[in-house]
Amino acid sequence: MSSTQKNTDDSKKELSYSAKIWQTVAIVALLVIAILIVRVAFNVLLMALAGCLIAVYFHGLGDIVQRKTRLSRKYAMLISIAGTIILIGASLWFIGAKIQTQVAELSNTLPHTISTAKAKLNETPAGQKLLEYSSGDNSKKLMETVQSFFNTSFGVLGDMYVILFLGIFFTANPSLYKNGILLLVPEGKKELGHHIMDRISLSLKGWLKGMMLSMLFITILITVGLTIMGIPVAMVLGFITGILEIIPNFGPLIAMIPGVLLSLTISTNMGIFAALLYVISQTIVVNIVTPIIQKRMINMPPALTLISQLVMGALSGALGIILAVPLLAILMILVDELYVKEASKDIAATPIKIETAAKN
């Protein structure tokens, strides 16, 4: 083989190797872009689900108004939407000033509360280790994790704006979007599609009803309990607990922190009583309200709920954790209708086929 031909072969191999490298880089880049697009699209889909929940709330309240008043559907929905807006506005008007005062008091008290809590923790070996772990680089990493956790697609206010308008659009003309989804269903499965959507709607209504009862009940219990104990800013602490109740498992633990810290500034015993108040209130809510939720929802195992929250939190932050339970309910309904029941039908039909074959 001549030296010229050998050099030509080596050049072709180098070009082939370079081409493979660039192809690999291009594939990896496309995969990364696809993953980023899917992640952003997933957050948008979660906002659409939140908008659907708002629409489900308005329609559920409209159903109650229609049953009680015998009004037409149109007027019942108008009362549902207008009544909700008026109720929220009136609540903000009557208790907004009180809450604003207590929020200002809490913001002024919190630094002293944290300093007092650190001083008390520093008195014990376990507390000293906890303070060492939460300082320096670990504290910086924790703040970065929390900040990334609460990052959203368009910012908190932007997401709320989008969700609100999606809810209004879904409420105004739900049949338009429902029929649009059914257009994607094969002709022979239209009835099954209707059944699945009705079942999902019923499940989401049950979740919303139970969640709203939980939030109201825990807010009243914590506010009254802390007021009796003489804890300052009890109304704000109760309001925070009620809002965080929408996050199962994690919300009550987060809500307990400021209440217990403020109680510790009074005395150690008061901090213990405050912690007991939070635990007992949450136990009452779980044992009273959870059965109401499960009447119209699938009975989801607690471990599965926790796993779904962790996965959704990693994917979409706070919004993912809030919507993990309704999303899990939707997925379980889809699996039950599209796989479990179909598999049961196939198993039930198998002995007939075997018996027919044996006769032949």
N, C-alpha and C positions, 0 to 999 in steps of 0.2 A: 504493500500500500504506500502510495506516495505521501510525502509530507504535506502537500497541499490538500489532498483529500482528507487526511487525518485532521488537519486544522479545521476543515469545513465541518467534519463530524463533531468535533469538540464545540464549535460555535453553535451548531444546532442543539447539542445537549444543553449548553448554557442558556440558550434562548428558551428551550423547552422547560428547563428548571425555573427560569425567571417567570415564564408565563404561568406555571403552576403556582408559584408564590403569589403572583398578583391575583390569580383566580381565587386562591384561598383567602387573601385579604379582602377581596370584593365580596365573597360569600359571607365572611364574618361581619363585614360592615353592613351588608343588607340584613343579616339576622339581627344585629344590634338596632338598626333603624326600625325593623319590623316589631321588635320587642317594645321599643319606646312608643311607637304608634299605638300598639295594642294596649299598653299601660295607660296612655292618655285617653284612648277610646273607652277603656274600662272605667276610668273615673267619670267620663261623660255618661256612660250607661248607668253608673251608680246615681248620678244626679237625676237621670230620667226616672230611676226607681223611686227616689225620694219625691219627685214630682208626682208620680203615680200614687204614693202614699197620701200626699196632700189631697189629691183628687178623690181617693178612696174615703178619706175622712169627710170631705164635703158631701159626697154621695151617701155615706152612711148616716150622717146627721140629717140629710134631706129625706132619707127613708123614714126616720123617726118622726120628723115633722109631718110628712105626708100621712103616716098612719094615725097620728094623733089629731090632725086638723082636717083631714080629708080634702086638702087642697090639691091642685094639679101639680104635676112634677116640676114645672117651670117655677111656680111660686114657692114651692117647698125648697128648691135649690137656692133661690134668691134669699129666702129667710135664713137658710143654712150659712151662706157666705156672709151676708150682711150681719147676721147675729154674731158670728164668730169675730168679725172685725170690730163690731161694737163692744163685745165682751172684752176683747183684748185691750181696746182703747180705754174702756172704763176702768179696767184693772190697773193699767198704767197711770191713769189719771188719779185714782184714789190712793194707790200704794206706791206710785212711782217716786214721789217726793221722799217718802219714808225710806224706801230702798236706796235712793240716791244718797241720803244722809248716812245710812248705815254702811254703804259701800265706801264713802269717804272716810268714815271712822275706821273701817276695817283696813283700808290702805294705810292709814296713819298708825294703826296699832300693830300691823303685821310685822314690821321690822323689829319692834321691841319684843313681840311674841317669839319670833325666831331666835333672837338673842337669848331670851329666857330659856327657851327649849334647849338651845345649845349648852347653856350653863348647867342645866339639870342633867343632860346627857353626859357631860364631861365629868360628873361626879361618880360615874360607874365605869368599870373596865369595858363592858360591852358597848356603852355609849361612846367612849373614847375611840374604840375601833370603828364604830359607825361614822363618827365625825371624820376620822382619818380617811376612810374610804370615800366619803362624799366631798372631800376637798381636793384642790389641785387639779391634776389631769382628769381624774375620775369625774369631778364636778363639771369640767368643760365638756367631756364626752357625753355626760348625761344631758346637759343643756342642748347640745347639738342634736342628740337623739330626739328630745322632746320637740325641738324646733322643726326637725324634718318630719316628725309624726303629725304635726298640725299644719304642715304645708298642704295646700290644695291646688287644684288646677288653675283657678282664676282668683285665688285669695278667698278668705272666709266670706266677706261681704259680696264678692262677685258670685261665689257659689250659691249663697242664699238668694241672691237676685235671680239667678238662672233657675233654681229649683222652684221659687215662688211662681215665676211666669210659666214654667212647665206645668205646675199644678193647676194654674188657672186655665191654660189651654186644654189640658186633659179633662178638666171639669166641664168646660164649656161644650165640648163635643166629643164625648168618650167613644161613641159608636164609630166615628171616623177612624180612630186609631185601632179600635178593636177589629173592625172589618178589614183594615189594612193588614193586620197580623194574620187574620184568617185567610187572606188571599194567598199567603205563602204556604198554607196547608193543602195537601192533596185533596182532590174532590171527595174521595171516599172516606176521608178522616175529618170532615168538617164538623160532624156531630161530636166527635171526640175532642176536637179543638175547642168547641163551645163549652163542653163539660170541664175541661182543664182550666179554662179561663175563669169560669164561674167558681170553681173550687179554689183557685188562687185568690180571687177577689174575696171570698168568704174567709179564707185564712188570714189575709192581710187586715180585714176588718176586725177579726178577733184579736190580732196582735195589737192593733192600734187602740182598741177599746181597753184591753188589759194594761197596755203601757200608760195610757192617760190616767186610768184609775190608780196605777202604781205611783205615778209622778205626783198626783194630787194628794194621795193618802200619805206618802212619805214626807211631802212638804209640810202638811199639817202636823204630823207627829213630831218631826224634828223641831219645827218652829215653836210649838206649844211646849215641848219638853225642855228645850234650851231656855225658853222664857221663864218657865217655872224655876229652873236651876239658877237663873240670874246671869246667864251668859250674855255678854254684849253682842250686838248685831245678829240676834237670833233669826230675824226675818230673812236676812241675806243668806245666812248659813242654810236655812230651810229651803230657800229658793234654789241655791246651788245644788243641794242634795236632790231636789226634785228634777232639775234639768239633767243632772248626771245619771239619774235613774234610767235614762234611755240607753245607757251603755251597760248591759248586764255584766255581772262579775266584777268588772274593773271600776265602773262608775261609783258604786257605794264606797269602795275603798278610798278612792281619790277624794270624795266628798267628806269623808271622816277626818281627813288630815287637818284642815283649818279649824274645825270645831274642837277637836281634841287639843290642838296647840293653844287655842285661846282659853280653854278650860284649865290647862296646865299652868297658865299665868296666875290663876286664882289659887289653886292648890292641886296637889297630886291626886287627892281623892276625887276632886271635881273632874279631873281629866279621866279618871277611871269610870266615873258615873257617865260622863259624856260618851265614852267609847261603848259602854253598855247600852246607852240609849240608842246609838246608831245600830248596834248589832241586833237589839231586840226589835227595833222598828223594822229593820230589813227582814228579820225572820217573820214578823207578822205579815208584811207585804207579800213575801214569797209564799207563805202558806195560805193566804186568803186570795190573792190576786192570780197566782199562777194557775190554779184550777180554772179560773174564768178564761185565761188565755188559752189553755189547752182544750177547752170545749170546742173551739173553732180553728184550732191549729193542730198540726201533726205533733204527736208527743215526741219531742226531740231529746235524745240522751244528753245530759249535761256535758259529758266529755266531748261529744261531737260539736256542741255549741261553742265550747271553749276553743277547740281546734279551729273552727271556722272563724272565730274572732281573731285569733293569732294570725291566721293566713291573710285575712282581709286587712288587718292592721298593717302587716308587712307590705301588702300591695297598695293600699290606698289610704293609710293613716286613719285619722279619727272618723272620717265619713265611712270608711270600710267597716270599722268596728261597730258603729251605730247601725248600719244596715246589714250586718252579718246574719242576724237571726231571721229577718224576713227573706233575705236572699237564700238562706239555707232551707227555709220552708218551701220556697218556690222550687228549688232544685229537688227536694225530696218528693214533692208532688209530681214533678215531671218524671223522675225515676220510677215512682210508683205506678203512674198511668202508662208510661211508654215502655217500661221494661218488666217490672215485677208482674203486673197483671197479664201482659202478653206472654211472659214465660209461664205463668200459671195456666193460661189457656192451652199452650202447647203441651205442657205436661199432662193436663187433663185429657187432651185429645189423643195422646200417644197410646194408651191401652186399647182404645177403639180401633186404631189402625192395626195394632198387633193382632187383636182378636179377629179382625176381618181377613188379614193375611193368613192366619192359621186355618180359617174355614176354607179359604180357597185352596 
